[in-house]
Amino acid sequence: MDPKLISEQKVNVARSIEAYRKATGAQPEDYKFHSNLADKLYATNRFLEAEKHYRRALKIEPTYYPAYRGPGNRWEEAAGRG
């Protein structure tokens, strides 16, 4: 893969993380912001921080199924099934 493209992707993820951090600060009860931030953190191997935001999203909205996806992936990987 093109190193320039990889670098651009990392910058885009970092910008997304920063934007979602600001969004969760401004609207701390928005479960989608927490879940989306968690997805980006998970993608950058920040699993513990991601888990915190997945849990926050589920505390706000327990029926928001996309937030279950993240912790499930992490636990499956830890068990050697992912």
LINFENDA-V314028 format. One record per pair of residues at least 6 apart in sequence whose ideal C-beta (glycine too) atoms are under 7 Angstrom apart, sorted by sequence separation. I is the first residue (numbers start at 1). J is the second residue. D is the distance in Angstrom with one decimal. If there is no record, write none. Layout:
# LINFENDA-V314028
{{I | J | D} {I | J | D}}
This chain:
# LINFENDA-V314028
{{27 | 33 | 6.2} {58 | 64 | 6.7} {76 | 82 | 3.9} {23 | 30 | 6.9} {57 | 64 | 6.0} {41 | 49 | 5.0} {42 | 50 | 4.0} {24 | 33 | 4.8} {41 | 50 | 3.8} {58 | 67 | 5.0} {73 | 82 | 6.0} {23 | 33 | 4.3} {24 | 34 | 5.7} {57 | 67 | 4.0} {38 | 50 | 4.4} {41 | 53 | 6.7} {20 | 33 | 5.7} {24 | 37 | 5.9} {54 | 67 | 5.0} {38 | 53 | 3.7} {20 | 36 | 5.4} {21 | 37 | 6.5} {37 | 53 | 4.9} {38 | 54 | 4.4} {54 | 70 | 4.5} {20 | 37 | 3.6} {54 | 71 | 5.2} {34 | 53 | 4.5} {35 | 54 | 6.5} {38 | 57 | 6.8} {17 | 37 | 6.7} {20 | 40 | 6.3} {50 | 70 | 5.9} {51 | 71 | 5.9} {34 | 56 | 4.6} {35 | 57 | 4.1} {17 | 40 | 4.8} {34 | 57 | 3.9} {51 | 74 | 6.7} {16 | 40 | 5.0} {17 | 41 | 6.6} {31 | 57 | 4.1} {13 | 40 | 5.8} {47 | 74 | 5.5} {42 | 70 | 5.3} {31 | 60 | 4.1} {35 | 64 | 6.5} {13 | 43 | 6.3} {31 | 61 | 4.1} {13 | 44 | 6.1} {29 | 60 | 5.7} {35 | 66 | 5.6} {39 | 70 | 6.3} {35 | 67 | 4.4} {38 | 70 | 5.2} {31 | 64 | 5.3} {31 | 67 | 6.9}}
